[in-house]
């Protein structure tokens, strides 16, 4: 048995509630079981098109379906606008597979082909034309073949959706955590299509940070000054596919009790934050100061509570103290 013949076995036994369906080689529509012209029966169409289906020559299949249906019509029926539109739709087969289904009306007095298109074809149940069962059979078979034609595309799309889900999970789980306003802003960059990849850069906007500042000009004044900072604007660039490693840079504004406002910038490497700030002195006796900023991300402190800031500050004080004394530390 050919692959496409195997696929059709389940299709012909499928029944959609209140819609026209194939029942073996007959058509069930308008609450009736209607016979189909032998050469247009689903089994006959599949047998005649088996080689083209296996070779995925779908244009030849659609053309054969249309030609067989047209051959059963008299000249007057062929000239009907609805029949001409039907033949054109089958031959072109550009519509979605679902467009070839026959949709029943709410009162079940008619079946409609191409319902959601610009030119639907309505078949009144109380006055079905002689060719109606053949038309519905060919339409349903065309829709089924369209589904097989699009199957690789749908499989690719499904794989892409899984990849997108994985990337979004990785970003949220492993990446630099985003404050609500950053999440909103970066969310605006998401693509409208499943095919568009997730961004590999992340905007940093008005991001609060905390840390200590060290006077870079004077070892004598090299004590630590706790400060609160804001990153007005910056970015992060992810280095790995799992969003677990990144680097970035931001503008930096800091505020400390003794030194006041500082302006500068910072570099970010994963969880490490290192910056430089300039503090303008308000006293003629004291020159402006340049400070090294060692930061910690406040998101972790506020939301994840990964470490205690006081302990972190004490650890940095010990490390800087050893550095100023020329001692090596690990």
Long-range contacts (C-beta under 8 A, 24 or more apart in sequence): 2-50, 2-53, 2-54, 3-54, 4-46, 4-50, 4-53, 4-54, 4-148, 5-46, 5-50, 7-148, 8-42, 8-46, 8-144, 11-144, 12-42, 16-101, 18-104, 18-108, 19-101, 19-102, 19-103, 19-104, 19-111, 20-101, 20-102, 20-104, 20-111, 20-136, 20-140, 21-140, 22-137, 22-140, 22-141, 26-133, 27-133, 27-136, 27-137, 27-140, 29-102, 29-111, 29-123, 29-125, 29-132, 29-133, 29-136, 30-108, 30-111, 30-125, 30-128, 31-108, 31-125, 34-128, 34-132, 34-133, 35-133, 36-133, 36-134, 36-137, 37-72, 37-133, 37-134, 39-68, 39-71, 39-72, 40-68, 40-69, 40-72, 40-134, 40-137, 40-138, 41-137, 42-137, 42-140, 42-141, 45-138, 45-141, 46-141, 49-145, 53-145, 53-148, 56-149, 58-93, 58-145, 58-148, 58-149, 59-93, 61-145, 62-90, 62-91, 62-92, 62-93, 62-142, 62-145, 63-91, 65-90, 65-138, 65-141, 65-142, 65-145, 66-90, 66-91, 66-138, 68-138, 69-131, 69-134, 69-135, 69-138, 72-131, 72-134, 73-131, 77-129, 77-131, 82-121, 83-131, 83-135, 85-114, 85-119, 85-121, 86-113, 86-121, 86-135, 86-139, 89-114, 90-138, 90-139, 90-142, 93-142, 93-145, 93-146, 93-149, 95-146, 96-146, 97-143, 97-144, 97-146, 97-147, 97-150, 98-143, 99-143, 100-139, 100-140, 100-142, 100-143, 100-146, 101-139, 101-140, 101-143, 102-136, 102-139, 102-140, 111-136, 113-139, 157-194, 157-195, 160-194, 160-195, 161-194, 164-194, 164-198, 167-197, 167-198, 167-243, 168-198, 170-241, 170-242, 170-243, 170-244, 171-198, 171-243, 173-243, 174-242, 174-243, 174-244, 175-202, 175-236, 175-238, 175-243, 175-244, 175-246, 176-202, 176-204, 176-236, 176-246, 176-248, 176-268, 176-297, 177-297, 177-299, 177-300, 177-303, 177-304, 178-202, 178-299, 179-206, 179-207, 179-208, 179-299, 181-205, 181-206, 182-207, 200-237, 200-238, 201-235, 201-236, 201-237, 201-238, 202-235, 202-236, 202-238, 202-246, 202-248, 203-233, 203-234, 203-235, 204-231, 204-233, 204-234, 204-235, 204-236, 204-248, 204-250, 205-231, 205-232, 205-233, 205-234, 206-230, 206-231, 206-232, 207-231, 207-234, 207-250, 208-298, 209-252, 209-266, 209-273, 209-295, 209-296, 209-297, 209-298, 210-295, 210-296, 210-298, 210-301, 210-309, 211-254, 211-273, 211-275, 211-293, 211-294, 211-295, 211-296, 212-293, 212-294, 212-313, 212-316, 212-317, 212-320, 213-254, 213-256, 213-259, 213-262, 213-277, 213-291, 213-292, 213-293, 213-294, 214-291, 214-292, 214-294, 214-320, 215-289, 215-290, 215-291, 216-276, 216-289, 216-290, 216-291, 216-292, 217-287, 217-289, 217-290, 219-324, 222-320, 222-324, 224-313, 224-316, 224-317, 224-320, 225-256, 225-257, 225-258, 225-259, 225-291, 226-256, 226-257, 226-313, 227-254, 227-255, 227-256, 227-259, 227-262, 227-293, 228-254, 228-255, 228-256, 229-253, 229-254, 229-255, 229-266, 229-275, 229-293, 229-295, 230-254, 231-266, 234-266, 234-268, 236-268, 245-270, 246-270, 252-277, 252-293, 254-291, 254-293, 259-289, 259-291, 262-291, 262-293, 264-291, 264-293, 266-293, 266-295, 271-297, 273-297
